[in-house]
Amino acid sequence: MQAIFDMFNERIQEIDLYFEALKELDQGNTEHLDAPFFDSEFIKILKANTLLMVYNLVESTVMGGILEIYDKLKQEGLTYSDVRKEIKDIWFAYKFRQVYDQQAHYNSYKDKAIEIVNSILTGEIIDLDRKATAISGNLDAQQIRNVCHDHGICFTPEAGCRGGVVLETVKDRRNDLAHGTLSFAECGRDYSIEDLVKIKEETVLFLRGLLNGMKQYYDGRQYKL
């Protein structure tokens, strides 16, 4: 799972670079910039944007880790009979949803059921994509635990992240900004840079524990029976 670890570290570097620039602006170090719009309102907007960056780190980490596991299932040529119950359930729901999402009628359900049975009997290789996950843009610590539980993945958050409680704040503010409930300036005024750094650090600690659990699952082939 080196790819997801590399991506994770790259995203953290991006956020850290953003924080360094934000700190300079917040301290008024703009003499070298020909930009009169660097006022307090603009700083608030920049602060709010850090929460979007942190949420992006959360979702990309969770989704990336799950997709690497799905890729491994396909690469190994695993079939329904080879994988643990949780993966069986995910695969079945994924297949069934393909017809359910189309508001199908009786014959469509019957045809899909026959297709699923034949896929199992003929040993079709498990092939899952992001639509098979329960990830829908509302990831907090509990939702991440749910995703892991659904796959049979166990993990322990690293000390210092308070169990990932801060991820609920990140998710809520991301949704406020995405849905227009708050403007960026309104959101940013509620947080100091120190607050945002702490949010980022606790989020990173939680995600490191998650990635370590995913790696153990991946390396130990715990997706198999």
C-alpha positions in Angstrom: 0.0 0.0 0.0 2.9 2.4 -0.6 0.9 4.5 -3.1 -1.7 5.6 -0.5 1.0 6.4 2.1 2.9 8.5 -0.5 -0.3 10.3 -1.4 -1.1 10.9 2.3 2.3 12.4 3.0 2.1 14.6 -0.2 -1.3 16.0 0.9 0.0 16.7 4.4 3.0 18.6 2.8 0.5 20.7 0.8 -1.5 21.6 3.9 1.6 22.4 5.9 2.8 24.7 3.0 -0.5 26.4 3.0 -0.3 27.0 6.8 3.1 28.5 6.5 1.8 31.0 3.9 -1.3 31.7 6.0 0.7 32.4 9.1 2.9 34.9 7.2 -0.2 36.7 6.0 -1.9 36.6 9.4 1.1 38.2 11.0 1.0 41.0 8.4 4.1 40.0 6.5 2.9 41.2 3.1 5.3 44.0 2.4 6.8 42.0 -0.5 3.4 41.5 -2.0 1.6 43.9 -4.3 -1.8 42.8 -3.0 -3.9 45.3 -1.1 -6.7 42.7 -0.7 -4.8 40.8 2.0 -7.1 42.1 4.7 -8.8 40.5 7.7 -11.7 39.3 5.7 -9.5 37.6 3.1 -7.6 35.9 5.9 -10.9 34.5 7.2 -11.6 33.1 3.8 -8.1 31.4 3.7 -8.7 30.0 7.1 -12.0 28.4 6.1 -10.3 26.9 3.0 -7.9 24.9 5.3 -10.9 22.9 6.6 -11.7 21.9 3.0 -8.1 20.8 2.5 -8.2 18.8 5.7 -11.5 17.1 4.7 -10.0 16.4 1.3 -7.2 14.6 3.1 -9.7 12.5 5.1 -11.8 11.4 2.1 -8.9 10.8 -0.2 -7.1 8.7 2.4 -10.1 6.5 3.3 -11.2 6.1 -0.4 -7.6 5.5 -1.6 -6.9 2.8 1.0 -10.2 1.0 0.3 -9.6 1.1 -3.5 -6.1 -0.3 -3.0 -7.6 -3.2 -1.2 -10.2 -3.7 -4.0 -7.4 -3.7 -6.6 -5.6 -6.4 -4.6 -8.7 -8.6 -4.7 -8.8 -8.3 -8.4 -5.0 -8.8 -8.9 -5.1 -12.0 -6.9 -8.1 -13.3 -8.9 -10.2 -13.8 -5.9 -13.8 -15.0 -6.2 -16.9 -14.9 -4.0 -15.9 -18.2 -2.4 -12.4 -16.9 -1.6 -13.2 -13.8 0.4 -14.5 -13.1 3.9 -18.2 -12.6 4.7 -17.9 -8.8 4.8 -16.4 -8.6 1.3 -19.1 -11.1 0.1 -21.8 -8.7 1.4 -20.2 -5.7 -0.2 -19.9 -7.4 -3.5 -23.5 -8.6 -3.4 -24.9 -5.2 -2.5 -22.7 -3.6 -5.2 -24.1 -6.0 -7.8 -27.7 -5.6 -6.6 -27.5 -1.8 -6.5 -26.7 -1.7 -10.2 -30.3 -2.6 -10.9 -31.9 -1.1 -7.8 -30.6 2.4 -8.6 -32.4 2.2 -12.0 -35.8 1.8 -10.3 -36.1 -1.5 -12.1 -39.2 -3.7 -12.3 -39.7 -7.4 -11.5 -38.0 -8.8 -14.6 -34.9 -6.6 -14.1 -34.5 -7.8 -10.5 -35.0 -11.4 -11.6 -32.4 -11.1 -14.4 -29.9 -9.5 -11.9 -30.5 -12.2 -9.4 -29.7 -14.8 -12.1 -26.6 -12.9 -13.1 -25.4 -12.8 -9.5 -26.0 -16.5 -9.0 -24.1 -17.3 -12.2 -21.3 -15.0 -11.2 -20.9 -17.0 -8.0 -21.2 -20.4 -9.7 -18.8 -19.6 -12.5 -16.2 -18.1 -10.1 -16.2 -14.6 -11.4 -13.3 -12.5 -10.1 -14.3 -9.9 -7.5 -14.2 -6.5 -9.2 -15.2 -3.5 -7.1 -14.9 0.2 -7.5 -15.6 3.4 -5.5 -19.4 2.9 -5.9 -19.1 -0.2 -3.7 -18.0 1.9 -0.7 -20.2 3.6 1.8 -18.3 6.8 1.3 -20.7 9.7 0.4 -19.0 12.9 1.4 -19.9 12.8 5.1 -16.9 11.1 6.6 -16.3 11.6 10.3 -14.6 9.2 12.8 -17.7 7.1 13.3 -18.4 6.8 9.6 -14.8 5.8 9.0 -15.2 3.1 11.7 -18.4 2.0 10.0 -16.6 1.7 6.6 -13.8 -0.3 8.3 -16.3 -2.6 10.1 -18.1 -3.3 6.9 -14.8 -4.5 5.4 -13.6 -6.4 8.5 -10.7 -3.9 9.0 -9.6 -3.2 12.5 -7.6 -0.2 13.5 -6.6 1.8 16.6 -6.3 5.6 16.3 -2.9 6.9 17.5 -2.7 8.6 20.9 -3.4 12.3 21.0 -6.2 12.4 18.4 -9.0 12.0 21.1 -10.5 9.2 19.0 -10.9 11.4 16.0 -13.6 13.6 17.6 -12.3 16.6 15.6 -13.3 14.9 12.3 -16.9 15.7 13.0 -16.1 19.4 13.1 -14.1 19.1 9.8 -17.1 17.3 8.2 -19.7 19.7 9.4 -17.7 22.8 8.3 -17.0 21.2 4.9 -20.7 20.6 4.5 -21.6 24.1 5.6 -19.2 25.5 3.0 -20.2 23.1 0.2 -23.9 23.7 0.7 -23.7 27.5 1.3 -24.9 27.4 4.9 -21.9 29.5 5.9 -19.8 31.8 3.8 -16.1 31.3 3.8 -15.6 34.5 5.8 -18.2 33.5 8.4 -16.6 30.1 8.8 -13.1 31.3 9.0 -13.8 33.9 11.7 -14.5 31.2 14.3 -11.0 29.7 14.1 -7.5 30.9 14.9 -4.6 29.5 13.0 -3.6 27.6 16.2 -7.1 26.1 16.3 -6.7 25.0 12.6 -3.3 23.5 13.2 -4.6 21.5 16.1 -7.5 20.2 13.9 -5.0 19.2 11.2 -2.7 17.5 13.6 -5.4 15.5 15.3 -6.8 14.5 12.0 -3.4 13.3 10.7 -2.9 11.2 13.9 -6.3 9.5 13.4 -5.6 8.8 9.8 -2.2 7.4 10.5 -3.8 4.8 12.8 -6.3 4.1 10.1 -3.7 3.6 7.4 -1.7 1.3 9.7 -4.8 -0.8 10.2 -5.5 -0.9 6.5 -1.9 -2.0 5.8 -2.1 -4.9 8.3 -5.3 -6.0 6.6 -3.7 -5.7 3.2 -0.4 -7.3 4.0 -2.0 -10.0 6.1 -4.5 -10.7 3.3 -7.3 -10.5 5.9 -9.8 -10.0 3.1 -9.6 -13.7 2.5 -11.4 -16.5 4.3 
